Amino acid sequence: MWRQKGQDMIEYALMLALVVGIGGFIYTQGYGDNISAVFNNAGNLLEEANKTQEEAKKEADRNADRSYAYHLGELLKNAVTNGSIKLGDGSSVYLLVQNEPNSKYHNLHMNGAKTGDKVWIKNANGNLVDYGNAGFNTMLDTVGGNYQDAAVKQDGVYWYGVQIKKDGDGYTLSYMDSNTNSYINGNTGFDINQANEPYKTENWKP
């Protein structure tokens, strides 16, 4: 047993000497800078890989949010087409997703808004009523979307959504988001004027 342990110690010592010898040879032959360069390049490649992964995640999150915004745009167009929402010229409505739950709407991440005085929503009885009396929760229910999957994926984005505005004989859809935290009343509302410039607009006629 002692001879076996002694033999193992000698083998470890010889291996260590070999490693030290190779390291010394590399250093004395001027290869040290090359080895450092290899390790530096490897570090840079790992850093670039991490950046690429971060950028890919950001792009995926942005695409997910915008895909859901386009879904909301289709819901709004359907609601206008079937008469669930009626707009006077210059007035508009919004369907919005926020990054905080809304206690005024089933704690889902949904909200809504309007601009102008001529906005009517069809209520549960099938009657068109003024938005001021109906509220955004009635509008969301009337539009009829399944909002369980509504969420904000992007970091630094507080809410996003779609606006549909009556312009003469047609309508303009604007897709927008906001990087400004303007929540009020326990995340049940925010300042719609804090939106960024629309990232997409389109004209539409029912």
Protein Blocks (a to p, Z undefined) as FASTA:
>chain_A
ZZmmmmmmmmmmmmmmmmmmmmmmmmmnopmmmmmmmmmmmmmmmmmmmmmmmmmmmmmm
mmmmmmmmmmmmmmmmmmmmnopaccdehiacdddddfbdcfkggoiabdcddedjbdcd
ddfkopacdfklnommlmmmmnopafklgccfbghiabgcdddddehjbccddddddfbd
cbeehhiaccfklpccdfbdcdddZZ
